[in-house]
Amino acid sequence: MSCRKISRRDFTRRVMLGTAAALSLEDRHLLAKPTEPAAAVQPAKAGSQGTLPTGKIGDLELSRLIMGGNLIGGFAHSRDLMYVSPLLKHYFTPEKVLETLALAEQHGINCVNTNPEGAHLIQRYWKERGGKIKWMVQGSPSSTDNFESLKRLVDAGADTIYIQGNSGDRLARDGNADLIGKALEFIKTNGLPAGIAGHELRTPMFVEKAGLAPDYYVKTLHSTDYWSTRRPGQDKDIIDNYNVDNYWCKEPDEVTKYMAGVKRPWIAYKVMAAGAIKPRPAFKYAFEHGADFILAGIFDFQVAEDTQIAREVLAKVNRARPWMA
């Protein structure tokens, strides 16, 4: 019988790994500590990717699961955990971002959403890795810059541009249909599908009532079945609630009912309530409640599992709203 001493750390790890069979793939990834360096992810090659169901917005064909950009951009909604966003910025080095994009393509995700600051990494990925991933980018139109900020995104290679959620909510709240309409038209005249995002149901309702014509909506949707969900008395607009940061869709039932009558593609985001809901129930809820696509933040070690979940959910989805894309 060996008398070799075992450290407390080794003992804890052995106990945890011994229970891994009962854990999800994501949990096992978090617990595992490779004894050898992981093999580098190879650049995505044409024909080497997995497959996911797709839909079209105009002529743009998109996987129904789109990779979100908050994680790789170093920003996370994390309630009162102030260390999370700095941790992401340390984890997602430029090389890790390129590796994650390659993994996404290999597993069938063909589009990534970022803010404008992601442009240089997307361009590096296309150039250095030979990647083909499509770039969906959020912009914030201004009445004073003659849409120069949007033009820079067009020139940087965007495949589609939409008005960012906070901007969309503010413009709708202010009743600024003129600026929304001009921004959408500017994007379209540059040959790209144009969308508008919002956390509030008010935003797509305002746009539809104003007779504007976005090519698609990007609207939050998640269930309220999670521990840190909106509490009684929390009635602020989402963009005014960032000091608490615990809800992104105040009225999912009303959103579902309204969007059922909207004849435009709908990309649902914050479907996991910023990490509070597991992927399978979150994806199922969003697709069954009418979303044509979902936008989800995904770590590199979650790509394989999340894409498989998306395939399984889409294969059995039961929805009342017709596919609009």
C-alpha positions as CSV (number, residue, x, y, z in Angstrom):
1,M,0.0,0.0,0.0
2,S,1.4,3.3,-1.0
3,C,2.2,5.8,1.7
4,R,2.6,8.7,-0.7
5,K,1.2,11.9,0.8
6,I,-1.7,13.5,-1.1
7,S,-2.1,17.3,-0.8
8,R,-5.4,18.9,0.0
9,R,-5.6,20.3,-3.5
10,D,-5.0,16.8,-5.1
11,F,-7.5,15.2,-2.8
12,T,-10.2,17.8,-3.6
13,R,-9.5,17.4,-7.3
14,R,-9.8,13.6,-7.1
15,V,-13.1,13.8,-5.3
16,M,-14.5,16.3,-7.8
17,L,-13.3,14.4,-10.8
18,G,-14.8,11.2,-9.3
19,T,-18.2,12.8,-9.5
20,A,-17.7,14.1,-13.1
21,A,-19.8,11.4,-14.6
22,A,-22.9,13.0,-13.1
23,L,-21.9,16.5,-14.4
24,S,-22.6,18.2,-17.7
25,L,-20.0,18.5,-20.4
26,E,-19.5,22.1,-19.5
27,D,-18.9,21.3,-15.8
28,R,-16.4,18.6,-16.7
29,H,-14.5,21.1,-18.9
30,L,-14.3,23.4,-15.9
31,L,-13.1,20.7,-13.6
32,A,-10.6,19.1,-15.9
33,K,-7.0,20.2,-15.8
34,P,-5.0,18.8,-18.7
35,T,-1.6,17.3,-17.9
36,E,-0.4,18.2,-21.4
37,P,-0.9,21.4,-23.4
38,A,-4.1,21.3,-25.5
39,A,-3.6,21.0,-29.2
40,A,-3.9,24.2,-31.1
41,V,-7.2,24.7,-32.9
42,Q,-6.6,24.7,-36.6
43,P,-8.0,27.4,-38.9
44,A,-11.4,26.8,-40.2
45,K,-11.3,25.3,-43.8
46,A,-14.0,25.3,-46.4
47,G,-16.0,22.1,-46.1
48,S,-14.6,21.2,-42.7
49,Q,-17.3,22.7,-40.6
50,G,-20.1,21.0,-38.8
51,T,-23.7,22.0,-39.8
52,L,-26.4,23.9,-38.2
53,P,-29.9,24.8,-39.6
54,T,-29.8,28.2,-41.3
55,G,-32.2,30.9,-42.2
56,K,-32.0,34.0,-44.5
57,I,-32.3,37.7,-43.9
58,G,-32.4,39.1,-47.3
59,D,-29.6,37.3,-49.2
60,L,-27.6,36.8,-46.0
61,E,-27.7,33.1,-44.9
62,L,-27.1,32.8,-41.1
63,S,-26.9,29.8,-38.8
64,R,-29.8,29.8,-36.4
65,L,-27.3,30.0,-33.5
66,I,-25.2,33.1,-33.8
67,M,-22.2,33.7,-31.5
68,G,-22.5,36.7,-29.2
69,G,-19.7,39.1,-28.8
70,N,-19.9,40.3,-25.2
71,L,-17.8,37.4,-23.9
72,I,-15.0,37.7,-26.5
73,G,-15.2,41.5,-26.2
74,G,-14.5,41.3,-22.4
75,F,-17.9,42.5,-21.2
76,A,-20.3,40.4,-19.1
77,H,-23.5,41.1,-17.4
78,S,-22.6,39.8,-14.0
79,R,-25.0,41.3,-11.4
80,D,-22.8,42.4,-8.5
81,L,-19.8,40.3,-9.4
82,M,-17.4,43.1,-10.3
83,Y,-14.5,40.8,-11.2
84,V,-16.2,39.0,-14.1
85,S,-15.6,41.5,-16.9
86,P,-11.9,41.9,-16.1
87,L,-11.5,38.1,-15.9
88,L,-12.9,37.8,-19.4
89,K,-10.5,40.4,-20.7
90,H,-7.6,38.4,-19.3
91,Y,-9.0,35.1,-20.6
92,F,-10.0,36.2,-24.1
93,T,-6.6,37.2,-25.4
94,P,-6.5,38.0,-29.2
95,E,-5.3,34.4,-29.9
96,K,-8.1,32.9,-27.8
97,V,-10.6,35.0,-29.7
98,L,-9.3,33.7,-33.0
99,E,-9.3,30.1,-31.7
100,T,-12.9,30.5,-30.5
101,L,-14.0,31.8,-33.8
102,A,-12.4,28.9,-35.6
103,L,-14.1,26.5,-33.2
104,A,-17.4,28.2,-33.9
105,E,-17.1,27.7,-37.6
106,Q,-16.0,24.1,-37.3
107,H,-19.1,23.4,-35.4
108,G,-21.5,25.2,-37.8
109,I,-21.8,28.7,-36.4
110,N,-21.4,31.0,-39.4
111,C,-21.9,34.4,-37.8
112,V,-20.5,36.3,-34.9
113,N,-22.0,39.5,-33.4
114,T,-19.7,42.2,-31.9
115,N,-19.5,45.8,-31.2
116,P,-17.4,48.1,-33.4
117,E,-14.3,47.5,-31.4
118,G,-14.3,43.9,-32.6
119,A,-13.4,44.9,-36.2
120,H,-9.6,44.4,-35.9
121,L,-10.0,40.8,-34.5
122,I,-12.6,39.9,-37.1
123,Q,-10.3,41.2,-39.9
124,R,-7.3,39.3,-38.4
125,Y,-9.4,36.1,-38.3
126,W,-10.4,36.4,-42.0
127,K,-6.8,37.2,-43.0
128,E,-4.7,35.0,-40.8
129,R,-7.0,32.0,-40.3
130,G,-8.7,32.0,-43.6
131,G,-12.0,32.2,-41.7
132,K,-15.3,32.8,-43.5
133,I,-17.4,33.7,-40.5
134,K,-20.0,36.5,-41.2
135,W,-19.8,39.6,-39.1
136,M,-22.9,41.1,-37.6
137,V,-22.1,44.4,-35.9
138,Q,-24.0,46.8,-33.7
139,G,-23.8,50.5,-34.4
140,S,-25.1,53.6,-32.6
141,P,-26.3,56.2,-35.1
142,S,-25.7,59.9,-34.3
143,S,-27.5,62.9,-35.7
144,T,-24.3,64.8,-35.8
145,D,-21.7,62.6,-37.6
146,N,-23.6,62.1,-40.9
147,F,-23.5,58.4,-40.1
148,E,-19.7,58.2,-40.4
149,S,-19.6,55.7,-37.6
150,L,-21.8,53.4,-39.6
151,K,-19.8,54.0,-42.7
152,R,-16.7,52.8,-40.9
153,L,-18.4,49.5,-40.2
154,V,-19.4,49.1,-43.8
155,D,-15.8,49.8,-44.9
156,A,-14.5,47.4,-42.3
157,G,-16.4,44.5,-43.9
158,A,-19.6,44.2,-41.9
159,D,-22.1,41.7,-43.4
160,T,-25.0,43.3,-41.6
161,I,-25.4,46.2,-39.2
162,Y,-28.1,46.9,-36.6
163,I,-28.8,49.7,-34.2
164,Q,-27.5,48.6,-30.8
165,G,-30.0,47.7,-28.1
166,N,-29.3,50.6,-25.7
167,S,-29.4,53.1,-28.6
168,G,-32.6,51.5,-30.0
169,D,-34.3,51.7,-26.7
170,R,-33.3,55.3,-26.1
171,L,-34.3,56.4,-29.7
172,A,-37.7,54.7,-29.3
173,R,-38.3,56.1,-25.8
174,D,-37.5,59.6,-27.2
175,G,-39.8,59.1,-30.2
176,N,-37.0,59.6,-32.6
177,A,-38.4,57.8,-35.7
178,D,-36.6,60.1,-38.0
179,L,-33.1,59.1,-36.9
180,I,-34.0,55.4,-36.8
181,G,-35.4,55.5,-40.3
182,K,-32.5,57.4,-41.7
183,A,-30.0,55.1,-40.1
184,L,-31.8,52.0,-41.4
185,E,-31.9,53.5,-44.9
186,F,-28.2,54.4,-44.8
187,I,-27.3,50.8,-44.0
188,K,-29.5,49.5,-46.7
189,T,-28.1,51.9,-49.3
190,N,-24.7,50.5,-48.6
191,G,-26.0,47.1,-49.6
192,L,-26.4,45.5,-46.1
193,P,-29.4,44.1,-44.2
194,A,-30.3,46.7,-41.5
195,G,-31.8,45.9,-38.1
196,I,-32.7,47.4,-34.8
197,A,-32.3,46.0,-31.3
198,G,-34.0,46.7,-28.1
199,H,-34.5,45.3,-24.6
200,E,-37.9,46.9,-24.3
201,L,-41.0,45.7,-26.1
202,R,-41.7,49.4,-26.7
203,T,-38.9,49.5,-29.3
204,P,-40.2,47.1,-32.0
205,M,-43.7,48.4,-31.3
206,F,-42.6,52.0,-31.9
207,V,-40.7,51.0,-35.1
208,E,-43.7,49.1,-36.5
209,K,-46.2,51.9,-35.6
210,A,-43.9,54.4,-37.3
211,G,-44.0,52.5,-40.5
212,L,-40.3,52.0,-40.6
213,A,-38.8,49.0,-42.4
214,P,-36.0,47.2,-40.7
215,D,-34.9,43.9,-42.3
216,Y,-34.9,42.3,-38.8
217,Y,-35.3,42.9,-35.1
218,V,-32.9,41.9,-32.4
219,K,-35.0,41.6,-29.2
220,T,-34.3,40.1,-25.8
221,L,-36.2,37.0,-24.8
222,H,-35.8,34.8,-21.7
223,S,-38.0,33.1,-19.2
224,T,-38.4,34.4,-15.7
225,D,-37.5,31.0,-14.2
226,Y,-34.1,31.8,-12.7
227,W,-32.9,32.8,-9.2
228,S,-31.9,36.4,-9.8
229,T,-34.9,37.3,-11.9
230,R,-36.7,40.6,-11.7
231,R,-38.1,41.3,-8.2
232,P,-41.4,43.0,-7.3
233,G,-40.9,46.8,-7.6
234,Q,-38.2,46.5,-10.2
235,D,-39.9,48.5,-12.9
236,K,-37.1,50.5,-14.5
237,D,-36.3,50.2,-18.2
238,I,-33.5,47.7,-18.7
239,I,-31.1,50.4,-19.8
240,D,-31.7,52.2,-16.5
241,N,-31.2,49.1,-14.4
242,Y,-27.5,48.5,-14.9
243,N,-26.7,49.1,-11.2
244,V,-28.6,45.9,-10.5
245,D,-28.3,44.1,-13.9
246,N,-30.6,41.2,-13.3
247,Y,-33.2,41.2,-16.1
248,W,-33.2,41.9,-19.8
249,C,-36.7,41.0,-20.9
250,K,-39.4,42.3,-18.5
251,E,-42.4,40.8,-20.2
252,P,-41.6,37.7,-22.2
253,D,-45.2,36.6,-22.6
254,E,-46.2,40.0,-24.1
255,V,-43.1,39.9,-26.3
256,T,-44.1,36.4,-27.6
257,K,-47.7,37.6,-28.3
258,Y,-46.6,40.8,-30.1
259,M,-43.8,39.3,-32.1
260,A,-46.2,36.5,-33.3
261,G,-47.8,39.2,-35.5
262,V,-44.5,40.8,-36.8
263,K,-43.7,39.6,-40.3
264,R,-40.0,40.3,-40.0
265,P,-37.1,38.0,-38.9
266,W,-36.4,38.1,-35.2
267,I,-33.0,37.4,-33.5
268,A,-33.5,36.8,-29.8
269,Y,-30.7,37.7,-27.5
270,K,-30.0,37.4,-23.8
271,V,-31.8,34.1,-24.1
272,M,-29.8,32.6,-21.1
273,A,-30.5,35.7,-19.0
274,A,-26.8,36.5,-19.2
275,G,-25.7,33.1,-17.9
276,A,-28.5,32.4,-15.4
277,I,-30.4,29.8,-17.5
278,K,-28.8,26.7,-18.9
279,P,-28.5,26.5,-22.7
280,R,-31.0,23.7,-23.4
281,P,-34.1,25.2,-21.7
282,A,-33.0,28.7,-22.9
283,F,-32.6,27.7,-26.6
284,K,-35.9,25.7,-26.5
285,Y,-37.8,28.6,-24.9
286,A,-36.5,31.1,-27.4
287,F,-37.2,29.1,-30.6
288,E,-40.6,27.8,-29.3
289,H,-41.7,31.3,-28.5
290,G,-41.0,32.6,-32.0
291,A,-37.4,33.6,-32.4
292,D,-35.9,32.8,-35.9
293,F,-32.4,33.0,-34.6
294,I,-30.7,33.2,-31.2
295,L,-27.7,35.1,-30.2
296,A,-25.7,33.5,-27.4
297,G,-22.5,34.2,-25.6
298,I,-20.4,31.0,-25.8
299,F,-16.9,30.2,-24.4
300,D,-14.6,28.1,-26.5
301,F,-15.1,25.1,-24.2
302,Q,-18.9,25.4,-24.7
303,V,-19.0,25.5,-28.5
304,A,-19.3,21.8,-29.1
305,E,-22.0,21.2,-26.5
306,D,-24.0,24.3,-27.3
307,T,-24.1,23.7,-31.0
308,Q,-25.2,20.1,-30.4
309,I,-27.9,21.4,-28.1
310,A,-29.1,23.8,-30.8
311,R,-29.3,21.0,-33.3
312,E,-31.3,18.8,-31.0
313,V,-33.7,21.6,-30.0
314,L,-34.3,22.7,-33.6
315,A,-34.9,19.1,-34.7
316,K,-37.9,18.9,-32.3
317,V,-39.0,22.5,-32.0
318,N,-42.8,23.1,-31.6
319,R,-43.7,26.7,-32.4
320,A,-46.8,28.7,-33.3
321,R,-45.0,31.6,-35.1
322,P,-44.1,30.7,-38.7
323,W,-40.4,31.0,-39.5
324,M,-39.8,34.4,-40.9
325,A,-36.2,33.6,-42.1
